[in-house]
Amino acid sequence: PYEKQLDYHRKCVDVECRFTSDRKAQKDLFFSGYLFHGRKISIHDMPENRKIDQYWGLYHDASPKNAPFLLHGLDIFNLSSTFSRHSTVPLTLQSFTTLEELINYKNMYTFGLKTSFQKKMKLAPVLYMQSHCDTLTGRELYVKELGKHIAIDSYGNCLKNKTFPDGITNDSMDINDVQNFYDFVSKYKFIIVYQDMICEDYIADKFWKSLSLGIVPIYFGAPNIRNYLPNPNSAILIDDFATPSDLAQFISQASNNEDLYTSFLYHKTLDVYPISNQLLVNAIFKEDIFYLEDRKTRGIAEFECTACVQSFHQEKQQSQQNELSCELPFFPPGNFTWKALPRIRKFLERARMEAAIMHKMAGVSET
């Protein structure tokens, strides 16, 4: 189970199932299978001698970087809940804030005020916050090159050249709920959101949070990110620029042109420029995101209930490996990423090795 309770029952449609972390339950007459959390899976601690009717489900709310075997081993599971829209229970918009946060003016500063902050507080136009360095995507290499052409304030462990003001210690927008942190970062015009894995539908929390704070994201990540932008110009996409120098030139232009800059923030002026991406709007309301406070808890409950009902009715399926679409190589154009190649080779070797072991233990032929 993935909730705080270690042993509980959940009513799911016409079935009630018990979910427990007590391994003694494996001997129970009504035991039907295992649910795994991708981040916690260990090839050294997997069930042995999987029975043909045994149900396996996977919940993974992060990128495959945290579970390399997924690149080749997703098909050992009967049910999946991942960032992919093709999952049995998709978590694609789990990191989305709320529609209300996306469109309101809370924490948002105008172009004029941001320009004033740049001068008075000596802020760069671009904000970068990372503590996870040496990525497969060559993130730090690209940002370092970009910084040769435009000023970047970098906080955290990677390329650090600035320290947060007193009272602010966060270096990521993944878990921050501190108002003074929001207030500080929203003074910047742009923020670099450069992901550590390039997969369709995998969108970092920081991307949604930057939109809600009225900061224009400079984005590299999901190849199909345009499907999720509130409006066509809601982000500056690194893929659209041949080199970091070209990107820097455009950022500088937007930083000094109020009309161009505010065109990236139409989602904040809903009364004049409504969200044009109807696919996003439909997805938001389909998931009841406008009303839901804890989507993660809901996602887990839906995952568990799907497993409960399918296993009870013996609706045994097999997740498809092509459900996860992760691109190789993991770099944007114009990046000097040859230095990252050894990391990538090591990661891919680990992914293949772990997947081979998992297939053998699960009794599934490799695809």
C-alpha positions as CSV (number, residue, x, y, z in Angstrom):
1,P,0.0,0.0,0.0
2,Y,1.1,3.6,-0.5
3,E,-1.0,5.4,2.1
4,K,0.1,5.8,5.7
5,Q,-2.0,2.9,6.9
6,L,-0.3,-0.4,6.6
7,D,-3.3,-2.6,6.7
8,Y,-6.8,-1.5,5.5
9,H,-9.8,-2.4,3.5
10,R,-11.1,-0.4,0.5
11,K,-14.6,-0.6,-0.9
12,C,-14.4,-0.6,-4.7
13,V,-17.7,-0.7,-6.7
14,D,-19.0,-4.2,-6.0
15,V,-15.9,-5.5,-4.3
16,E,-14.0,-4.9,-1.1
17,C,-10.3,-5.6,-1.0
18,R,-7.7,-5.7,1.7
19,F,-4.4,-3.9,1.1
20,T,-1.5,-4.7,3.4
21,S,2.2,-4.5,3.7
22,D,2.2,-7.6,6.0
23,R,4.0,-10.2,4.0
24,K,2.4,-13.0,6.0
25,A,-0.7,-12.2,4.0
26,Q,0.9,-14.0,1.0
27,K,-0.3,-17.2,2.6
28,D,-3.9,-16.0,2.9
29,L,-6.4,-18.1,0.9
30,F,-7.7,-15.0,-0.7
31,F,-4.4,-13.4,-1.6
32,S,-4.5,-12.3,-5.2
33,G,-1.4,-10.3,-6.0
34,Y,1.1,-7.6,-5.4
35,L,1.1,-3.8,-5.9
36,F,4.5,-2.2,-6.3
37,H,5.7,1.4,-5.9
38,G,8.2,2.0,-8.7
39,R,10.6,4.0,-6.5
40,K,10.8,1.3,-3.9
41,I,11.2,-1.7,-6.2
42,S,14.4,-3.7,-5.6
43,I,15.5,-6.6,-7.9
44,H,16.9,-8.1,-4.7
45,D,13.5,-8.1,-3.0
46,M,10.9,-9.4,-5.4
47,P,8.3,-12.2,-4.9
48,E,9.6,-15.6,-6.0
49,N,7.8,-18.2,-8.1
50,R,5.1,-16.0,-9.5
51,K,1.9,-18.0,-10.1
52,I,0.2,-17.8,-13.5
53,D,-2.9,-16.3,-11.9
54,Q,-1.0,-13.8,-9.7
55,Y,-1.8,-10.1,-10.3
56,W,0.9,-7.5,-10.4
57,G,0.3,-3.8,-10.4
58,L,2.7,-0.9,-10.7
59,Y,2.3,2.6,-9.3
60,H,5.1,5.1,-10.3
61,D,4.5,8.8,-10.1
62,A,8.0,9.8,-11.3
63,S,10.2,9.4,-14.4
64,P,11.9,6.1,-15.3
65,K,15.1,7.7,-14.1
66,N,14.1,6.6,-10.6
67,A,13.2,3.1,-11.8
68,P,15.5,2.3,-14.8
69,F,14.0,-1.2,-15.4
70,L,10.7,0.4,-16.6
71,L,12.4,1.2,-20.0
72,H,12.3,-2.5,-20.8
73,G,10.3,-4.1,-18.0
74,L,6.8,-2.6,-17.9
75,D,5.2,-5.6,-19.5
76,I,5.7,-7.8,-16.4
77,F,2.7,-5.9,-14.8
78,N,-1.0,-6.4,-15.4
79,L,-1.9,-2.9,-14.3
80,S,0.1,0.4,-14.5
81,S,-0.4,3.8,-13.1
82,T,2.3,6.2,-14.4
83,F,2.7,9.6,-15.9
84,S,1.8,8.2,-19.3
85,R,-1.7,8.9,-20.6
86,H,-1.7,5.3,-21.9
87,S,-1.5,3.9,-18.4
88,T,-4.4,2.0,-17.0
89,V,-4.7,4.8,-14.4
90,P,-2.9,7.8,-15.8
91,L,-1.1,10.3,-13.5
92,T,-0.3,12.8,-16.2
93,L,-1.9,15.8,-14.5
94,Q,-1.2,14.7,-10.9
95,S,1.3,17.6,-10.5
96,F,-1.1,20.1,-12.0
97,T,-2.0,22.7,-9.4
98,T,-5.7,23.8,-9.9
99,L,-7.4,25.7,-12.6
100,E,-8.0,28.5,-10.1
101,E,-4.3,28.8,-9.3
102,L,-3.5,28.7,-13.0
103,I,-5.6,31.6,-13.9
104,N,-5.7,33.9,-10.8
105,Y,-3.3,36.8,-10.0
106,K,-2.2,35.6,-6.6
107,N,1.6,35.7,-6.3
108,M,1.9,37.3,-9.8
109,Y,3.8,40.5,-10.5
110,T,3.3,42.7,-13.5
111,F,6.0,43.2,-16.2
112,G,6.7,46.7,-14.8
113,L,7.2,45.5,-11.3
114,K,9.4,42.6,-12.4
115,T,11.6,45.0,-14.3
116,S,11.8,47.2,-11.2
117,F,12.8,44.2,-9.1
118,Q,15.5,43.4,-11.5
119,K,17.1,46.8,-11.0
120,K,16.5,47.3,-7.3
121,M,17.3,43.7,-6.2
122,K,19.9,43.1,-8.9
123,L,18.0,40.0,-10.2
124,A,18.8,38.3,-13.5
125,P,16.0,37.9,-15.9
126,V,16.3,34.1,-15.6
127,L,16.0,31.9,-12.5
128,Y,17.5,28.4,-12.2
129,M,17.0,26.1,-9.2
130,Q,18.4,22.6,-9.0
131,S,20.2,20.4,-6.5
132,H,20.2,17.2,-8.7
133,C,23.3,17.6,-10.9
134,D,25.0,15.4,-13.5
135,T,21.8,14.5,-15.3
136,L,21.2,12.2,-18.2
137,T,19.8,15.1,-20.2
138,G,22.9,17.2,-19.8
139,R,20.9,19.9,-18.0
140,E,23.8,21.5,-16.2
141,L,25.9,21.5,-19.4
142,Y,23.1,23.3,-21.3
143,V,22.4,25.9,-18.6
144,K,26.1,26.6,-18.2
145,E,26.4,27.3,-21.9
146,L,23.2,29.4,-21.9
147,G,24.6,31.4,-19.0
148,K,27.4,32.6,-21.3
149,H,24.9,34.5,-23.3
150,I,22.4,35.8,-20.7
151,A,22.4,36.4,-17.0
152,I,21.0,33.5,-14.9
153,D,20.6,33.5,-11.1
154,S,21.3,29.9,-10.0
155,Y,20.3,28.6,-6.6
156,G,20.8,25.1,-5.2
157,N,23.7,22.8,-5.6
158,C,24.1,23.0,-9.4
159,L,25.9,25.9,-10.9
160,K,25.2,27.9,-7.8
161,N,26.0,31.6,-8.0
162,K,23.3,33.0,-5.7
163,T,22.1,32.5,-2.2
164,F,18.4,32.8,-1.2
165,P,17.5,35.8,1.0
166,D,17.2,35.1,4.8
167,G,14.2,33.1,5.7
168,I,14.1,31.2,2.3
169,T,15.7,27.8,2.2
170,N,13.9,26.0,-0.6
171,D,15.7,25.3,-3.8
172,S,12.9,23.5,-5.6
173,M,9.2,24.2,-6.2
174,D,8.3,20.5,-5.7
175,I,7.3,20.7,-2.1
176,N,7.2,24.4,-1.2
177,D,4.2,25.9,0.4
178,V,6.0,28.8,1.9
179,Q,4.4,32.1,0.9
180,N,7.6,34.2,1.1
181,F,9.3,31.7,-1.2
182,Y,6.6,32.0,-3.7
183,D,6.7,35.8,-3.4
184,F,10.5,35.8,-4.0
185,V,10.7,33.5,-7.1
186,S,7.7,35.2,-8.7
187,K,9.7,38.4,-9.0
188,Y,11.7,36.7,-11.8
189,K,10.5,36.9,-15.4
190,F,11.7,33.5,-16.5
191,I,12.5,30.1,-14.9
192,I,14.4,27.2,-16.4
193,V,12.4,24.0,-16.2
194,Y,14.7,21.4,-17.7
195,Q,13.8,17.8,-16.9
196,D,16.0,14.9,-16.1
197,M,14.2,12.5,-18.4
198,I,12.5,13.1,-21.8
199,C,9.3,11.1,-22.0
200,E,5.9,11.9,-23.5
201,D,3.5,13.1,-20.8
202,Y,6.2,13.4,-18.1
203,I,5.8,17.0,-16.9
204,A,7.7,18.2,-13.8
205,D,5.8,19.8,-10.9
206,K,7.9,22.9,-11.4
207,F,6.4,23.5,-14.8
208,W,2.9,23.8,-13.5
209,K,4.0,25.8,-10.5
210,S,5.8,28.3,-12.6
211,L,2.7,28.9,-14.7
212,S,0.6,29.4,-11.6
213,L,3.1,31.9,-10.2
214,G,3.2,33.9,-13.4
215,I,6.8,33.0,-14.3
216,V,7.5,32.1,-17.9
217,P,9.0,28.6,-18.1
218,I,11.9,28.0,-20.4
219,Y,11.1,24.3,-20.9
220,F,12.8,21.2,-22.1
221,G,11.0,17.9,-21.4
222,A,8.0,16.1,-22.7
223,P,8.1,16.1,-26.5
224,N,4.3,16.5,-26.6
225,I,4.2,19.4,-24.1
226,R,2.3,21.5,-26.6
227,N,-0.7,19.3,-25.9
228,Y,-0.7,20.6,-22.3
229,L,0.1,24.3,-22.7
230,P,-2.8,26.6,-21.7
231,N,-2.1,28.6,-24.8
232,P,0.4,28.1,-27.6
233,N,2.8,30.7,-26.1
234,S,2.6,29.7,-22.5
235,A,6.2,28.5,-22.5
236,I,9.5,29.1,-24.3
237,L,10.5,25.7,-25.7
238,I,14.2,25.0,-25.8
239,D,13.6,22.6,-28.7
240,D,12.6,25.6,-30.9
241,F,16.1,27.1,-30.8
242,A,19.1,25.8,-32.6
243,T,21.6,26.9,-30.0
244,P,21.7,28.3,-26.4
245,S,22.9,31.5,-28.0
246,D,19.7,31.8,-30.1
247,L,17.6,31.0,-27.1
248,A,19.4,33.7,-25.0
249,Q,18.8,36.3,-27.7
250,F,15.0,35.6,-27.7
251,I,14.8,35.6,-23.9
252,S,16.6,39.0,-23.9
253,Q,14.1,40.3,-26.4
254,A,11.1,39.1,-24.4
255,S,12.6,40.5,-21.2
256,N,12.6,44.0,-22.7
257,N,9.4,43.9,-24.6
258,E,6.2,44.1,-22.4
259,D,3.8,43.0,-25.1
260,L,5.9,40.0,-26.1
261,Y,6.5,39.0,-22.5
262,T,2.8,39.3,-21.4
263,S,1.8,37.2,-24.4
264,F,3.2,34.2,-22.5
265,L,0.8,34.9,-19.6
266,Y,-2.6,34.9,-21.4
267,H,-3.7,32.2,-19.0
268,K,-3.6,34.8,-16.2
269,T,-6.0,37.1,-18.1
270,L,-8.8,34.7,-18.6
271,D,-11.4,37.5,-19.0
272,V,-9.6,38.7,-22.1
273,Y,-7.7,35.7,-23.4
274,P,-9.4,32.5,-22.4
275,I,-7.4,29.3,-22.3
276,S,-7.4,28.1,-25.8
277,N,-6.2,24.5,-25.2
278,Q,-9.6,22.8,-25.0
279,L,-7.9,19.4,-24.5
280,L,-6.3,20.7,-21.3
281,V,-9.6,22.2,-20.1
282,N,-11.4,18.9,-20.8
283,A,-8.7,16.9,-19.0
284,I,-8.9,19.3,-16.0
285,F,-12.6,18.9,-15.5
286,K,-12.6,15.2,-16.3
287,E,-10.3,14.7,-13.4
288,D,-12.3,17.1,-11.2
289,I,-9.0,19.0,-10.6
290,F,-10.8,22.3,-9.9
291,Y,-12.4,20.8,-6.8
292,L,-9.9,18.2,-5.7
293,E,-7.5,19.1,-3.0
294,D,-5.3,16.0,-2.8
295,R,-5.1,14.4,-6.3
296,K,-2.2,12.1,-5.2
297,T,-4.4,10.4,-2.6
298,R,-7.2,10.1,-5.2
299,G,-4.8,8.6,-7.8
300,I,-3.6,6.0,-5.4
301,A,-7.2,5.1,-4.4
302,E,-8.2,4.8,-8.1
303,F,-5.1,2.6,-8.8
304,E,-5.9,0.3,-5.9
305,C,-9.6,0.0,-6.7
306,T,-8.8,-0.8,-10.4
307,A,-6.5,-3.5,-9.2
308,C,-9.1,-4.8,-6.7
309,V,-11.9,-5.0,-9.3
310,Q,-9.7,-6.5,-12.1
311,S,-8.1,-9.1,-9.9
312,F,-11.5,-10.1,-8.4
313,H,-13.1,-10.5,-11.8
314,Q,-9.9,-12.1,-13.1
315,E,-9.6,-9.4,-15.8
316,K,-6.0,-10.1,-16.2
317,Q,-4.2,-7.9,-18.7
318,Q,-0.7,-7.1,-19.6
319,S,0.8,-3.6,-19.6
320,Q,2.4,-2.7,-23.0
321,Q,6.0,-1.7,-23.1
322,N,5.4,1.0,-25.6
323,E,3.1,2.7,-23.0
324,L,6.2,4.7,-21.9
325,S,7.7,6.7,-24.8
326,C,11.1,8.0,-23.7
327,E,13.3,9.5,-26.3
328,L,17.0,8.8,-27.0
329,P,19.1,10.8,-27.0
330,F,17.9,12.9,-24.1
331,F,19.3,16.2,-25.3
332,P,18.0,19.4,-26.9
333,P,19.6,20.8,-30.1
334,G,22.9,22.7,-29.8
335,N,23.8,21.1,-26.5
336,F,27.3,20.0,-25.7
337,T,26.2,16.8,-24.2
338,W,29.0,14.4,-25.2
339,K,30.2,14.7,-21.6
340,A,26.9,13.1,-20.5
341,L,27.2,10.1,-22.7
342,P,29.0,7.9,-20.1
343,R,26.2,8.5,-17.7
344,I,23.6,7.5,-20.3
345,R,25.4,4.3,-21.2
346,K,25.7,3.3,-17.6
347,F,22.0,4.1,-17.1
348,L,20.9,2.1,-20.1
349,E,23.0,-0.9,-19.1
350,R,21.5,-0.8,-15.7
351,A,18.0,-0.6,-17.2
352,R,18.5,-3.6,-19.4
353,M,20.1,-5.6,-16.6
354,E,17.3,-4.9,-14.1
355,A,14.6,-5.6,-16.7
356,A,16.2,-9.0,-17.7
357,I,16.2,-10.0,-14.0
358,M,12.6,-8.8,-13.5
359,H,11.4,-10.7,-16.6
360,K,13.0,-13.9,-15.3
361,M,11.6,-13.5,-11.8
362,A,8.1,-12.6,-13.2
363,G,8.1,-15.5,-15.7
364,V,7.5,-13.1,-18.7
365,S,9.4,-13.4,-21.9
366,E,11.4,-10.3,-22.8
367,T,9.9,-8.1,-25.6
